[in-house]
Structure formats: structure tokens, C-alpha cells
Amino acid sequence: MRVFDGIYNWDGKKHDGRDPITWFPGAYHLIIHHLAGEDPGPLYLKPYLVIFSETGSGQSIGAQPEKFAKHICVDFQLDIERVLWVEQFRGEVERFEVVVFTRTGDMGTTAFYKTQRRPPNPAEERLIKRTLGVNN
């Protein structure tokens, strides 16, 4: 079930006490798909799939995917560790990279994450392509 499918943008300014994703405006194509909402059968450890890609407009989040993910999680009430995060490379329909956030510690109410990138495994790739409607 699609939760969001559109352009997610920011203005580079501080709002609600949160630092912006980047200090310059930016925009990304964003798809949030609730996997558990479409099939009551399987139990998903990561019930949400988030696919994001550059629009070519504004600042890239390449150096700060953690801030981007945290903003998405606050805005859409998601748990960063229960989401399959996937970057789709702009202009390339079938090139993806899974972004894994591993919690490394906390300071007060702020959680810190280590970011790792890897190619999707075959099951993840089938799921991504099915969500995007790309023929396998």
C-alpha cells in the first residue's frame, strides 16, 4: 500500500527545533510503501520500503542520508530501523543501493547511526522492482 509517492523537499532552514536535512534547499523523489498493509500473511521485520532518488534540483543528501532518513521518519511516523531504505540512481530504472542504518549510540534523546551501503540481495531486488512496477 502506497503511503507517499511524490517529491519530498526542504528549504534548508531550521524548523521545530530540528536542523534541516541540509543547509541548502533540496528535493528528492520519494516512495513510501507499507508492505504489511498489502498482504496480511507474512510478518515483515521491515514493514516499510522507502525508495528515494535525486531530482537533480537542489542539494544532494549523499553525505547525510541519516538526517534525511530521520526527517522522513518524523514526518511519516516510521521507525528508522524497521524500514528497508533504497536509493534508486537518477535516470537508471534498475540500479539500486540499499542503505542500512545501524544504531551506534545515544546522547540524550538523539540517536546516532552508522550508515552502510550495499547492493540489494535478490529477494530485495524483486520486492523493489515489484513495488516500482518494473518487469523482472
Secondary structure, DSSP 4 states (H G I P E B T S, - for coil): -EEEEEEEEE-SS-BTTBPPSSSS-EEEEEEEEESTTT-SSSPPSS-EEEEEEEEEEE---TT-HHHHHHHHHHHHT--GGGEEEEEEPTT-TT-EEEEEEEEEEEETTEEEEEEEEEPPPHHHHHHHHHHHT---
